[in-house]
Amino acid sequence: MDSLVDQQLFGDVYHNKKVLITGITGFKGSWLAVWLQMMGAKVVGVGLEPDTSPSHFELLNLEFHHIDIRNIEDLESFITTEEPDLIFHLAAQALVRRSYKEPIYTYNTNVIGSLNLYSACIGLKSLKGIVSVTSDKVYENKEQYQPYKEDDELGGYDMYSSSKACMELMTSSYVRSYNELLNFPIVTARAGNVIGGGDWAEDRLIPDLVRATEKEETVIIRSPDAIRPWQHVLEPLSGYLVLGQNLLSANKMVSGSWNFGPQTQKYIAVKDVLRIAQLKWKNIRFEYKEQDDKLHEAGLLSVDSSKANSLLNWSPVWETAKAINITIAWYKSFISTGDTYTTNDILSYVADARNHKLSWAR
């Protein structure tokens, strides 16, 4: 694995730190684990068996401990034994359409599982903080072009979105209710619609495109006009890592919730993503067809990241078109050679962030 140790990213705070990732076997978790290892962190992870084949996590030969966050006894035993310096909490049931079919599992994982994690950490002297990842879908979506800020109304039409909004409310309540017992801060990070190589989850645009194209099939597109804050997975991960940097540095300014999204004017519709992807991969074929099940999905969603821009000196690095091209290139390479571009993409992202003179990349 290529190393970033000598570049001293994020103030070199992660080198030799023990970092726990919940949900490490997932898409975001596996990318985060690689990036942390490249910076010299001691990564430990908990999660369930990967539920896709192929699996980005397994392709990278990462290790994890099989622990379900709904089981507080196993979670508490593991955490007190490992004594991490920092926790990135990514474990979740993260699929909107699955949440309609499995609402109890969704809530038990996203809300109760998060509560279990917080409770398991009470009294842990080594811990400097928790970065708890929710979603950009926590807002009461009014289908407006005005992007949502962190203090806007929470809500959620579908069970996934509402479970993440409940997680936000529970986190805020937990911090206030047990302030005297907590010797570490908990912050929440809101991002969504991430793309990048290695995602094979169901009902996601790019994975659906890749699966169909590999089989020389046509993919059915449900909502071509839906607008989302598309961004490469490394964009929100850099935001999470900036939050973690501040927690490890005991910066008390970092509290509450934070949005990490692309530049507002760069939000594009599903049909535009398809057009860009097809230019990169000529074999992609798709057709538009209204969904039969009529399950509600947001048509317009955007978030305002000005708080992170101004207070954390964080900003996105790759424009949406570049993120799509890099993602498609990852899959094309994997399908043709079996190789992954994960570390190469991280190195490229860091180099571009340095060219943008972002403070975390200096």
C-alpha positions, 0 to 999 in steps of 0.5 A: 500500500502506498504511504502518505505518512511523509506528507503529514496530512491533517496536521499529522494527527492520525499517525500512530493513533488508534482509530475505530471505524464502525461499518468498516466493511461498507463502501465509505468505511473501506475507503476511510480505512485505506486512507487512514492506514496510508497516513500511519493510523492504527485502524481497527474496525467492526461491522457485519460481513460484506453484503455484496459480491464483489466487495470493496472491503474484501478486495482491499484485504482489510480486517474487521471484527464481526460485531453488530452495533445492535448488541451493546454487550459485544460492542462495549467489551470490544471498545473498552478492550481496544481503547481507541483514540477516535471513533468514526461511526459509519455503521448503518442501514443506508438504503432508502428503498430497503428501509421501506421493506425493513423499517424495524431493522433500519431504526434498530441499526441507525438509532438504537445502534448509535445509542449503544455506541455512545453508551458503550464509550462512557468512561473511556479515558482514551477517547478524544471524540466520535464523528457520527455520520448521518446523511444529507437526507435528514432535512425536512425536504421541501423540494426547494432549490435553496440548500439546507443549512445545519440549523434547518428543520429535520424530518424525512419522508422515508424510513431511512431519512427519518431514522437518520433525522432521529439519530441526529436528535438522539445524538443532540439529546444524548450530549446534553443529557449526559454532558457531565459523564462524557469526557469526549465530544460527539459531532455529526456529519451530513453528506450523501449521494457519494460515488466512487469505485468499489460500490456494488450496493443495490438501488444506486445509480452508478453500481446499477450502471456498472452491473448492467454494462458488464452484462451488456444489458440496459439499465432502467432509470426511474427518476432522470430529473432527480437532482442530488449533491453528487460527490466523490466518496473522498470529498465527505471523507476529507470532511470527516477527517478534518472533524477528527483532526479537530477532535484529536487536537481538542478543539472545542469549537468543533461541535454539533452538526456539519454539512459536507457537499459539493459546490451548490451550483454544481448539483446536477440531475440523474440524466446529466450523470448518465450523459457524463458516464456514457461519454467515459464508457461507450458501452453504457445503455439506459432507458427511462421508465417510471417505477412500478412500486411508487415508493417516494424518493426525493426529487430535489435535494441540496445542502449548504456547506458554508459552515464547514467552508468558513470554520473548518477551511474545508471545501470540495476538490473535484467537480462532479464531472471529474468525480464521475469520470474517476469513478467510471475509470475505477470500474473499467479498470477493475472489470478489465484487469481485476485491479483496484485504483483505490490508493491511486485515487486517494493519492490523486485527490490529495495532490489536487487538494494540495494544489487547491491549497487546502489547509488539511493537505499542507 
